[in-house]
Amino acid sequence: MIHRFDTIDSTMHEAARLAEAGCPAGTAVVAAEQTAGRGRFGRRWHSEKGQGLYVSVVLRPDVAPADLPVVTLALGLSVRNAIAGVTGLACDLRWPNDVLIGEKKCAGVLAELHGGAVVAGIGINVNQREFPAEIAGIATSLRLAAGREHSLDHLLPALLARIDDGVRLLENAGRAAVLEQFAAASSYARGKRVIVGLAGGEVEGLTDGLDSSGFLLLRRDNGERTVILAGGVRPARPPCS
């Protein structure tokens, strides 16, 4: 079932309420506009009315709560595959939840546990022509990338179908299959020099793959290998020789 709203504070809030009330898997909440759309770490997701796809889906995958990081990676793959199927655009994935075109973000994923379910919040910049000054340098849309508008009505069912595919992949083939596909689709998974913003500061190094739980491995310049459990990843310039 799809619950549609013209304007809502956050599709995540409504989907979480439905999840806690026991709604079936696959229930989706879609809005033309969000007044308080959320990204990771409580950041606001810019939700221009009628120009993006703002959707949250209630999932009840047959996996352990410890698999939530890998669920997020599977959702990123789902978004990437849906965009490619509908628009032909090739997207990159930046751990853990960013979908990029070039180095600019076109979509993001947020996965949270509510009422024994996973609530997957997905925002895709579809037909925006411009962005607020504070994010204009890091955000893009499918329209800006392709030079033409795209149908939200075509993208939504494709996204929901690819989400089903991602959940089945995790349930049937396990974490390893999701990690392998994510690593193959992401230029950030291995050999990318990045800066990671952490609660206590920043660390820099080369990405060194994903561990079995879906966390990012970082090889620092002193040879130390660090497991990144959470943090904002951005590209870094190579060190001076």
C-alpha positions in Angstrom: 0.0 0.0 0.0 1.2 3.5 -0.8 0.2 6.4 1.4 0.4 9.7 -0.6 0.7 13.2 0.9 0.9 16.6 -0.8 2.9 18.0 2.2 4.2 16.2 5.3 6.8 17.0 7.9 8.7 13.8 7.1 7.8 10.5 5.4 10.1 8.8 7.9 7.9 9.9 10.8 4.7 8.6 9.2 6.3 5.4 8.1 7.7 4.8 11.6 4.2 5.4 13.0 2.7 2.8 10.6 5.5 0.3 11.3 4.9 0.6 15.1 1.2 0.0 14.4 2.0 -3.3 12.6 1.6 -2.4 8.9 2.7 -5.0 6.4 6.1 -5.0 4.7 6.2 -2.9 1.6 4.0 -0.1 3.0 5.3 3.1 1.5 4.8 6.8 2.4 5.3 9.3 -0.5 5.1 13.0 -0.3 5.3 15.8 -2.9 7.0 18.0 -0.3 8.6 17.5 3.1 8.8 20.4 5.6 11.2 18.5 7.9 12.9 15.9 5.7 15.7 14.1 7.5 19.1 12.8 6.4 21.8 11.2 8.5 22.9 12.7 11.8 19.6 14.7 11.9 20.5 16.8 8.9 17.7 18.4 6.9 17.0 16.9 3.5 16.1 19.7 1.0 12.7 18.6 -0.4 11.5 21.1 -3.1 7.8 20.5 -3.8 7.1 18.2 -6.8 10.8 18.1 -7.9 12.1 15.0 -6.0 11.1 11.6 -4.9 10.6 11.5 -1.2 9.6 8.1 0.1 9.9 5.9 3.1 9.2 2.2 3.0 8.5 -0.2 5.8 10.6 -3.4 5.4 10.4 -6.6 7.5 13.5 -8.5 6.3 14.3 -11.9 7.7 17.6 -10.7 9.0 19.1 -9.8 12.4 19.2 -6.3 13.8 23.0 -6.4 13.4 22.5 -6.5 9.7 21.1 -3.0 9.6 24.4 -1.5 8.1 24.2 -4.0 5.3 20.5 -3.2 4.7 21.6 0.4 4.2 24.2 -0.7 1.6 21.5 -2.9 -0.1 19.2 0.1 -0.3 21.9 2.2 -1.9 22.3 -0.4 -4.6 18.5 -0.4 -5.1 18.5 3.3 -5.6 21.4 3.2 -8.0 19.8 0.4 -10.0 16.4 2.1 -10.2 17.9 5.3 -11.4 20.0 3.5 -14.1 16.9 1.5 -15.2 14.7 4.6 -15.6 17.1 7.3 -16.7 20.2 5.4 -18.0 22.4 7.5 -15.7 25.3 5.7 -14.0 25.6 6.5 -10.3 28.4 6.0 -7.9 27.9 4.9 -4.3 29.7 6.5 -1.3 29.7 4.6 1.9 27.4 4.3 3.7 24.4 6.0 2.1 25.1 8.5 -0.6 24.3 8.1 -4.3 26.4 10.3 -6.5 26.6 11.5 -10.1 30.2 12.5 -10.5 31.2 13.9 -7.1 27.7 15.4 -6.4 25.0 13.8 -4.4 21.7 13.0 -6.1 20.2 10.7 -3.5 20.5 9.5 0.0 19.3 6.6 2.2 18.4 6.5 5.8 17.5 3.2 7.5 16.2 3.0 11.1 14.6 0.3 13.3 11.0 1.0 14.4 8.5 -1.5 15.9 10.5 -4.5 14.8 10.7 -3.2 11.2 13.3 -1.4 9.1 12.0 2.0 7.9 13.9 3.0 4.8 13.9 6.7 4.0 15.0 7.6 0.5 15.3 11.0 -1.1 16.1 11.4 -4.8 16.8 14.7 -6.4 14.9 14.3 -9.7 13.9 17.5 -11.5 15.5 20.3 -9.5 17.1 23.0 -11.6 19.0 24.5 -8.7 19.7 24.1 -5.0 20.1 26.4 -2.0 23.5 28.1 -1.9 24.7 26.0 1.1 24.4 22.7 -0.8 24.7 23.9 -4.4 28.3 22.8 -4.6 27.6 19.2 -3.4 24.2 18.4 -4.8 22.8 17.6 -8.2 19.6 16.2 -9.7 18.8 13.6 -12.4 17.6 16.5 -14.6 20.8 18.5 -14.2 22.8 15.4 -15.0 20.8 14.2 -18.0 19.6 17.6 -19.4 15.9 16.5 -19.3 13.1 15.9 -16.9 12.2 12.5 -15.6 8.8 11.1 -14.5 8.4 10.6 -10.7 5.5 8.2 -11.6 8.0 5.9 -13.5 10.8 6.2 -10.9 8.7 5.2 -7.9 7.6 1.7 -9.0 11.0 1.0 -10.3 12.5 2.0 -6.9 10.1 -0.1 -5.0 10.8 -3.1 -7.2 14.6 -2.7 -6.8 14.2 -2.4 -3.0 12.4 -5.8 -3.1 15.3 -7.2 -5.1 17.8 -5.8 -2.5 16.0 -7.3 0.4 15.7 -10.7 -1.3 19.4 -10.6 -2.1 20.3 -10.1 1.5 17.8 -12.7 2.8 18.7 -15.4 0.2 22.4 -14.8 -0.4 23.5 -13.2 2.8 25.7 -10.2 3.7 28.6 -11.3 1.5 26.6 -10.9 -1.7 25.5 -7.4 -0.8 29.0 -6.4 0.2 30.4 -7.7 -3.1 27.9 -5.9 -5.2 28.3 -2.6 -3.3 32.1 -2.8 -3.5 31.8 -3.4 -7.3 29.5 -0.4 -7.7 31.4 2.0 -5.5 34.6 3.9 -6.4 34.8 4.8 -2.7 35.0 1.2 -1.4 38.7 0.6 -2.0 41.7 2.7 -3.0 40.0 6.1 -2.6 41.8 8.8 -0.6 39.2 10.2 1.7 38.7 12.3 4.8 36.2 10.9 7.4 34.6 13.2 9.8 34.2 11.6 13.2 32.8 12.8 16.5 36.3 13.4 17.8 37.8 15.0 14.7 38.9 13.8 11.2 41.0 10.9 9.9 42.4 10.6 6.4 43.7 7.7 4.4 42.9 5.2 1.6 39.7 3.2 1.7 40.5 -0.5 2.1 37.2 -2.3 1.5 34.4 -3.3 3.7 34.4 -5.6 6.7 31.9 -8.5 7.1 29.5 -6.3 9.0 29.4 -3.6 6.2 31.7 -1.1 7.9 34.3 0.8 6.0 38.0 0.0 6.4 40.5 2.9 6.2 44.3 2.5 5.8 45.9 5.5 7.3 49.3 6.9 6.0 51.1 5.3 9.0 49.8 1.9 8.0 47.2 1.7 10.7 43.9 0.1 9.6 40.8 1.7 11.1 37.3 0.5 11.1 34.8 3.3 10.4 31.5 2.6 12.1 29.9 6.0 11.2 31.1 9.2 9.8 30.9 11.6 6.9 33.2 10.6 4.0 34.5 13.0 1.4 37.3 12.9 -1.1 40.7 14.2 -0.1 43.6 15.4 -2.1 46.6 13.0 -2.2 49.4 13.9 0.2 52.3 15.9 -1.2 55.3 13.8 -2.2 
